[in-house]
Amino acid sequence: MSQRVLIVDDDPGLRESLELVLAAEGYEVATAPDGATALEMVETLPTDVVLCDLRMPGMDGMELLPLLSRRLPGATVVLMSAYGTQDLAIEAMRRGAYDYLAKPFQPSEVLLTLKKARERERLRRANALLRREVDRAVGERPIVAASPVMIDVLELMERAAEFKTTVLLTGESGTGKEVLARAIHAQSGRREESFVAVNCGAIPEALLESELFGHAKGAFTGADRARRGLFVEASGGTLFLDEIGELPPALQVKLLRALQEEEVRPVGESKPRPVDVRVLAATARDLEADVASGRFREDLFYRLNVLRVQVPALRDRKQDIPLLVDHFLAHFREALGRPVRAVNEDALERLVGYAWPGNVRELENVIERAVILAEDECITPRELPENVLEGPATASPPGPGDYSLRRAKRAAETETIRRALAATDGNRTRAARLLEISHRALLYKLKDYGIRD
């Protein structure tokens, strides 16, 4: 399906040349000589992208931006100008423009910008489709994904959901293993029954057996009444054993017996109780290494590892970061009652470029913090924590006793940007191509690093 592009510019020559270039690439193109005409056209003309001049007689591009946003809430607006300053371009993007093209520009720059905008919209739509499939299943914690590696995980989960087979979810802390476990349960035939979760590493060993299997009244000091235990609580539904690698050795034997025999024996009772439980387990540990060292029982490992789901780290699914950012932004905007509606391109670029050792949980915390700190409707790099940014505000070369990699990287970037600007006689668009970053990213780096052309 071709995209519809509206070109708004008072220069008839530019309108005609852009129309020819875009039409040759398969775009449906319409043109308008001014802002007022553009507003009339979009009332009846479905439009995906607007290429708009910043300075026009009558209504300029800056005035047109909010009006287009109201009439075309899903459209992408790209501003063009031969006169705009760096600060003006930043202000336009803060107000909602997707990108900024400095005139004169090459046709390839326009096509690349449209291609990036189209890919972002494709990911948003893919995520919307995915949400419709799983929102009902997981409620307040929907799964947000569009990367191939995560789509593979979701497809594996979907196939596993209909069977009672034990599933072992492995992956780093913070990757969302419990969210995925809940999704498996919600897509299964047990969805109407209980989903019971327990963190095996958070309960003292002396209490964990009673927590899992229950106890009789008077079984030990303080047992003033009988307790059913989580296996019985989850009977008919799903029991999620998080941090299974932390399970003490004595309880590993009893868990294996419960899985094999489908029955549990509460502490202090002589007769076992039958249970019908689908078990999902998760760990951030290397269980194979624990088996080799004798820390984890080999027979229990194979009983749990019937179907392995390896949950990727966030750094290995960077395509999902913009979608996760949008999801958390919408969530905290409502939860905190804050008017923050967007993340600017430079902040998003830094979020995508960060390694996220804490994975999705860390990203969620960063967005919550940014929503609280944001001064207006747009999150900028100012609201991001220092570890997500590239370094301190200064970009001077590190001294002989300074071993900070972040400061060294920032100094190297500053020098490389200066050389790129020198090589292109200060042409920022060409310099951005040499640096292999977007024009928008270059504008923000120039401002952050204090570089003057």
C-alpha positions as CSV (number, residue, x, y, z in Angstrom):
1,M,0.0,0.0,0.0
2,S,1.6,3.3,-1.1
3,Q,2.0,6.3,1.2
4,R,0.2,9.6,0.5
5,V,2.5,12.6,0.7
6,L,1.4,16.2,0.8
7,I,4.1,18.8,-0.2
8,V,3.5,22.3,1.2
9,D,5.8,24.9,-0.2
10,D,5.5,28.3,-1.9
11,D,8.2,27.5,-4.4
12,P,6.5,25.9,-7.4
13,G,9.8,24.5,-8.8
14,L,10.5,22.6,-5.6
15,R,7.0,21.3,-5.4
16,E,7.2,20.0,-9.0
17,S,10.7,18.4,-8.6
18,L,9.7,16.7,-5.3
19,E,6.5,15.4,-6.8
20,L,8.4,13.9,-9.7
21,V,10.9,12.2,-7.4
22,L,8.3,10.8,-5.0
23,A,5.9,9.7,-7.7
24,A,8.7,7.8,-9.4
25,E,9.2,5.9,-6.1
26,G,5.6,4.9,-5.9
27,Y,4.3,7.6,-3.5
28,E,0.9,9.2,-4.0
29,V,1.6,12.9,-4.1
30,A,-0.4,16.1,-3.6
31,T,0.9,19.6,-3.4
32,A,-0.2,22.9,-1.8
33,P,1.3,26.4,-2.2
34,D,0.6,27.5,1.4
35,G,-0.6,26.5,4.8
36,A,-4.2,27.5,4.4
37,T,-4.6,25.4,1.2
38,A,-2.9,22.5,2.9
39,L,-5.4,22.6,5.8
40,E,-8.3,22.6,3.4
41,M,-6.9,19.6,1.5
42,V,-6.3,17.4,4.5
43,E,-9.9,17.7,5.5
44,T,-10.8,15.4,2.6
45,L,-7.5,14.0,1.5
46,P,-6.1,11.0,3.6
47,T,-2.4,11.9,4.2
48,D,0.4,9.9,5.7
49,V,3.3,12.4,5.5
50,V,3.5,16.2,5.1
51,L,6.6,17.8,3.7
52,C,6.2,21.4,4.8
53,D,8.4,24.5,4.3
54,L,9.2,26.3,7.5
55,R,8.9,29.9,6.0
56,M,5.9,30.6,3.8
57,P,3.8,33.8,3.3
58,G,0.7,33.9,5.4
59,M,0.9,30.9,7.7
60,D,4.4,29.5,8.3
61,G,5.4,25.9,9.0
62,M,5.6,26.5,12.7
63,E,2.0,27.8,12.9
64,L,0.9,25.0,10.7
65,L,2.4,22.2,12.8
66,P,-0.2,22.1,15.7
67,L,-3.1,22.5,13.2
68,L,-1.9,19.5,11.2
69,S,-1.4,17.5,14.4
70,R,-5.1,18.0,15.3
71,R,-6.4,17.3,11.8
72,L,-3.9,14.4,11.0
73,P,-3.1,12.8,14.4
74,G,-1.4,9.8,12.8
75,A,0.6,11.7,10.1
76,T,4.3,12.4,10.0
77,V,5.4,16.0,9.5
78,V,8.8,16.9,8.1
79,L,9.9,20.5,8.0
80,M,12.1,22.0,5.2
81,S,14.0,25.3,5.3
82,A,16.9,27.1,3.8
83,Y,16.8,29.8,6.6
84,G,16.1,28.0,9.8
85,T,18.6,28.1,12.6
86,Q,19.7,25.2,14.7
87,D,17.5,26.4,17.6
88,L,14.5,26.9,15.3
89,A,14.9,23.3,14.0
90,I,15.1,22.0,17.5
91,E,12.0,23.9,18.5
92,A,10.0,22.6,15.5
93,M,10.9,19.0,16.4
94,R,10.0,19.7,20.1
95,R,6.6,20.8,18.8
96,G,6.0,17.5,17.0
97,A,7.8,17.6,13.7
98,Y,9.4,14.2,12.9
99,D,12.5,15.5,11.2
100,Y,14.0,18.6,9.6
101,L,15.6,18.9,6.1
102,A,18.0,21.7,5.4
103,K,17.7,23.2,1.9
104,P,19.3,22.5,-0.5
105,F,18.9,18.8,-0.1
106,Q,19.4,15.7,-2.3
107,P,16.4,13.6,-3.4
108,S,18.0,10.7,-1.6
109,E,17.8,12.5,1.7
110,V,14.0,13.0,1.3
111,L,13.6,9.3,0.3
112,L,15.7,8.2,3.3
113,T,13.6,10.3,5.7
114,L,10.4,9.0,4.3
115,K,11.7,5.4,4.5
116,K,12.6,5.8,8.2
117,A,9.2,7.4,8.9
118,R,7.4,4.6,7.1
119,E,9.4,1.9,9.0
120,R,8.6,3.5,12.3
121,E,4.9,3.6,11.4
122,R,5.0,0.0,10.3
123,L,6.4,-1.0,13.7
124,R,3.7,1.0,15.5
125,R,1.0,-0.7,13.5
126,A,2.6,-4.2,14.1
127,N,2.7,-3.4,17.8
128,A,-1.0,-2.3,17.8
129,L,-2.0,-5.5,16.1
130,L,0.0,-7.5,18.7
131,R,-1.5,-5.6,21.5
132,R,-5.0,-6.4,20.3
133,E,-4.1,-10.1,20.4
134,V,-2.6,-10.1,23.9
135,D,-4.1,-7.2,25.8
136,R,-7.1,-9.3,26.7
137,A,-4.7,-12.0,27.9
138,V,-2.3,-10.0,30.1
139,G,-4.4,-7.0,31.1
140,E,-2.3,-4.1,32.5
141,R,1.0,-5.6,31.4
142,P,0.7,-6.1,27.6
143,I,3.6,-7.5,25.7
144,V,5.2,-4.9,23.4
145,A,7.3,-6.4,20.6
146,A,8.0,-6.1,16.9
147,S,11.6,-7.4,16.6
148,P,12.1,-10.7,14.8
149,V,13.7,-12.3,17.9
150,M,10.8,-11.4,20.1
151,I,8.2,-12.3,17.6
152,D,9.8,-15.8,17.5
153,V,9.4,-16.0,21.3
154,L,5.8,-15.0,21.1
155,E,5.1,-17.7,18.4
156,L,6.8,-20.3,20.6
157,M,4.7,-19.2,23.6
158,E,1.5,-19.5,21.6
159,R,2.3,-23.0,20.5
160,A,3.2,-24.0,24.1
161,A,0.1,-22.4,25.7
162,E,-2.4,-25.1,24.7
163,F,-0.4,-27.9,26.3
164,K,0.2,-28.8,30.0
165,T,3.9,-29.1,29.2
166,T,6.3,-27.5,31.7
167,V,8.0,-24.4,30.3
168,L,11.3,-23.0,31.5
169,L,11.8,-19.3,30.8
170,T,15.4,-18.2,30.9
171,G,17.0,-14.8,30.5
172,E,18.5,-11.9,32.3
173,S,16.8,-10.2,35.2
174,G,14.3,-7.5,34.1
175,T,13.5,-9.0,30.7
176,G,9.8,-9.7,31.6
177,K,9.7,-13.4,32.2
178,E,6.7,-13.2,34.5
179,V,4.8,-11.1,32.0
180,L,5.4,-13.8,29.4
181,A,4.4,-16.5,31.9
182,R,1.1,-14.7,32.5
183,A,0.6,-14.5,28.8
184,I,1.1,-18.3,28.4
185,H,-1.5,-18.9,31.1
186,A,-3.9,-16.4,29.6
187,Q,-3.7,-18.1,26.2
188,S,-4.2,-21.6,27.6
189,G,-7.3,-23.6,28.4
190,R,-6.6,-22.8,32.1
191,R,-7.2,-19.1,31.6
192,E,-10.3,-19.0,33.8
193,E,-8.5,-20.6,36.7
194,S,-5.8,-19.2,39.0
195,F,-2.3,-17.9,38.0
196,V,-0.2,-18.2,41.2
197,A,3.3,-16.8,41.3
198,V,6.0,-17.4,43.9
199,N,9.6,-16.1,44.0
200,C,11.7,-19.1,45.2
201,G,14.6,-16.8,46.2
202,A,12.5,-14.3,48.3
203,I,11.1,-16.8,50.9
204,P,13.3,-18.1,53.7
205,E,14.1,-21.8,53.3
206,A,12.4,-22.7,56.6
207,L,9.1,-21.4,55.3
208,L,9.3,-22.2,51.6
209,E,8.2,-25.9,51.9
210,S,5.1,-24.8,53.8
211,E,4.5,-22.0,51.3
212,L,4.6,-24.5,48.3
213,F,3.0,-27.6,49.7
214,G,1.0,-26.4,52.8
215,H,1.0,-27.7,56.3
216,A,-1.3,-29.2,58.9
217,K,-2.4,-27.4,62.0
218,G,0.3,-27.8,64.7
219,A,2.9,-29.1,62.3
220,F,5.4,-26.7,63.8
221,T,5.6,-23.8,66.2
222,G,3.3,-21.1,65.0
223,A,1.2,-23.3,62.8
224,D,-2.0,-22.5,64.6
225,R,-4.1,-23.4,61.6
226,A,-3.8,-25.5,58.5
227,R,-2.5,-24.0,55.2
228,R,-3.3,-25.4,51.7
229,G,-0.1,-24.3,50.0
230,L,0.4,-22.7,46.6
231,F,0.3,-26.0,44.6
232,V,-3.3,-26.6,45.9
233,E,-4.1,-22.9,45.4
234,A,-3.1,-23.2,41.8
235,S,-4.8,-26.6,41.2
236,G,-6.7,-26.4,37.9
237,G,-4.6,-23.4,36.9
238,T,-0.9,-22.4,36.6
239,L,1.9,-22.2,39.2
240,F,4.8,-19.9,38.2
241,L,8.0,-20.6,40.1
242,D,10.2,-17.6,39.6
243,E,13.9,-17.7,40.4
244,I,13.7,-21.5,40.4
245,G,17.5,-21.7,40.5
246,E,17.5,-20.4,44.1
247,L,15.4,-23.4,45.3
248,P,17.3,-25.1,48.2
249,P,18.5,-28.7,47.4
250,A,16.1,-30.4,49.9
251,L,13.1,-28.8,48.3
252,Q,14.4,-29.7,44.8
253,V,13.7,-33.3,45.6
254,K,10.2,-32.6,46.9
255,L,9.4,-30.4,43.9
256,L,10.6,-33.2,41.5
257,R,8.3,-35.7,43.3
258,A,5.3,-33.3,43.1
259,L,5.9,-32.8,39.3
260,Q,6.2,-36.5,38.6
261,E,3.4,-37.8,40.8
262,E,1.1,-34.8,40.5
263,E,0.5,-34.8,44.2
264,V,1.9,-32.9,47.2
265,R,2.3,-33.8,50.9
266,P,1.7,-30.9,53.3
267,V,4.1,-30.6,56.2
268,G,2.8,-32.6,59.1
269,E,0.4,-34.8,57.1
270,S,0.9,-38.4,56.2
271,K,-1.3,-38.6,53.1
272,P,-0.6,-36.8,49.8
273,R,-3.1,-34.6,48.1
274,P,-3.6,-34.8,44.3
275,V,-3.1,-31.6,42.3
276,D,-3.7,-30.6,38.7
277,V,-1.2,-27.8,38.1
278,R,0.6,-26.5,35.0
279,V,4.1,-25.4,36.1
280,L,6.0,-22.6,34.5
281,A,9.5,-21.8,35.9
282,A,11.9,-19.0,35.3
283,T,15.5,-18.2,36.1
284,A,18.3,-15.8,35.4
285,R,20.9,-18.3,36.4
286,D,22.8,-20.7,34.1
287,L,21.1,-23.9,35.3
288,E,23.3,-26.1,33.1
289,A,26.4,-24.7,35.0
290,D,24.6,-25.3,38.3
291,V,23.8,-28.9,37.3
292,A,27.5,-29.4,36.4
293,S,28.6,-28.0,39.8
294,G,26.1,-30.1,41.7
295,R,24.1,-27.0,42.9
296,F,21.0,-28.0,41.0
297,R,19.6,-31.5,40.5
298,E,20.0,-32.8,37.0
299,D,16.8,-34.8,37.1
300,L,14.8,-31.8,38.1
301,F,16.4,-29.7,35.5
302,Y,15.4,-32.1,32.7
303,R,11.9,-32.2,34.2
304,L,11.6,-28.5,34.0
305,N,13.4,-28.0,30.8
306,V,10.8,-29.7,28.6
307,L,10.2,-26.5,26.6
308,R,12.8,-23.8,26.9
309,V,11.9,-20.2,26.1
310,Q,15.0,-17.9,26.0
311,V,13.9,-14.4,26.6
312,P,16.2,-11.9,24.8
313,A,17.9,-9.0,26.6
314,L,16.6,-5.6,25.6
315,R,19.9,-4.7,23.9
316,D,19.2,-7.7,21.6
317,R,15.8,-6.4,20.6
318,K,16.4,-2.7,20.0
319,Q,13.6,-2.5,17.5
320,D,11.2,-2.8,20.4
321,I,12.6,0.1,22.4
322,P,10.6,2.9,20.7
323,L,7.5,0.8,21.1
324,L,8.2,0.2,24.8
325,V,8.9,3.9,25.3
326,D,5.5,4.7,23.8
327,H,3.8,2.1,26.0
328,F,5.4,3.3,29.2
329,L,4.9,6.9,28.3
330,A,1.2,6.4,27.8
331,H,1.0,4.4,31.0
332,F,2.8,6.9,33.2
333,R,1.1,9.9,31.6
334,E,-2.2,8.5,32.8
335,A,-0.9,7.0,36.1
336,L,0.9,10.2,37.2
337,G,-1.5,12.7,35.6
338,R,1.3,14.4,33.6
339,P,0.8,16.0,30.2
340,V,3.9,14.4,28.6
341,R,3.1,13.1,25.2
342,A,6.3,12.6,23.3
343,V,10.0,11.8,23.4
344,N,12.2,13.9,21.1
345,E,14.4,12.2,18.5
346,D,17.7,12.8,20.3
347,A,16.4,11.4,23.6
348,L,15.0,8.4,21.7
349,E,18.3,7.9,20.0
350,R,20.1,7.8,23.3
351,L,17.5,5.4,24.7
352,V,17.9,3.1,21.7
353,G,21.7,3.3,22.0
354,Y,22.0,2.5,25.7
355,A,22.9,-1.1,26.7
356,W,20.1,-1.5,29.3
357,P,21.8,-3.9,31.8
358,G,18.5,-3.8,33.8
359,N,16.5,-4.6,30.6
360,V,12.8,-3.7,30.3
361,R,12.4,-3.0,34.0
362,E,15.2,-0.4,33.9
363,L,13.7,1.3,30.8
364,E,10.3,1.4,32.6
365,N,12.0,3.2,35.6
366,V,13.8,5.6,33.3
367,I,10.6,6.6,31.5
368,E,8.7,7.1,34.8
369,R,11.5,9.3,36.1
370,A,11.5,11.3,32.8
371,V,7.7,11.8,32.9
372,I,8.0,13.2,36.4
373,L,10.9,15.6,35.5
374,A,9.7,16.8,32.1
375,E,9.0,20.5,32.0
376,D,6.6,20.4,29.1
377,E,4.9,17.8,26.8
378,C,8.2,16.4,25.4
379,I,10.9,14.4,27.0
380,T,14.4,15.6,26.1
381,P,17.9,14.3,27.0
382,R,17.7,16.6,30.0
383,E,15.3,14.3,31.7
384,L,17.4,11.1,31.2
385,P,19.7,9.8,33.9
386,E,23.4,10.3,33.4
387,N,24.2,6.7,32.8
388,V,21.9,6.7,29.7
389,L,23.5,9.8,28.3
390,E,26.9,9.8,26.8
391,G,28.8,11.7,29.5
392,P,29.2,15.1,31.2
393,A,28.4,18.4,29.5
394,T,32.0,19.1,28.7
395,A,33.8,17.4,25.9
396,S,37.4,18.3,26.6
397,P,40.0,15.5,26.0
398,P,40.6,13.4,29.1
399,G,43.8,14.1,31.0
400,P,46.6,11.6,31.6
401,G,45.0,10.4,34.9
402,D,41.4,10.3,33.5
403,Y,40.4,6.7,32.5
404,S,36.6,7.4,31.9
405,L,35.5,5.7,28.8
406,R,32.4,7.9,28.6
407,R,34.5,11.1,28.6
408,A,36.9,9.7,26.1
409,K,34.0,8.7,23.8
410,R,32.5,12.2,24.1
411,A,35.8,13.9,23.3
412,A,36.3,11.6,20.3
413,E,32.8,12.3,19.1
414,T,33.3,16.0,19.4
415,E,36.5,15.9,17.4
416,T,34.9,13.7,14.7
417,I,32.0,16.0,14.3
418,R,34.3,19.0,14.0
419,R,36.3,17.2,11.2
420,A,33.1,16.3,9.4
421,L,31.9,19.9,9.5
422,A,35.3,21.1,8.2
423,A,35.2,18.5,5.4
424,T,31.8,19.7,4.3
425,D,32.4,23.5,4.8
426,G,29.9,23.5,7.6
427,N,27.0,21.8,5.7
428,R,25.3,20.0,8.5
429,T,23.2,17.7,6.2
430,R,26.3,16.4,4.4
431,A,28.2,16.2,7.7
432,A,25.4,14.0,9.1
433,R,25.7,11.7,6.2
434,L,29.5,11.4,6.7
435,L,28.9,10.7,10.4
436,E,26.2,8.1,9.6
437,I,23.7,9.7,11.9
438,S,20.4,11.6,11.3
439,H,20.4,15.3,10.7
440,R,18.3,15.7,13.8
441,A,20.8,13.8,15.9
442,L,23.6,16.1,14.7
443,L,21.7,19.2,15.6
444,Y,21.3,18.0,19.2
445,K,24.9,16.9,19.4
446,L,26.1,20.4,18.2
447,K,24.0,22.0,20.9
448,D,24.9,19.5,23.7
449,Y,28.6,19.6,22.9
450,G,28.7,23.4,22.4
451,I,30.1,23.1,18.9
452,R,30.0,26.2,16.7
453,D,30.3,25.6,13.0
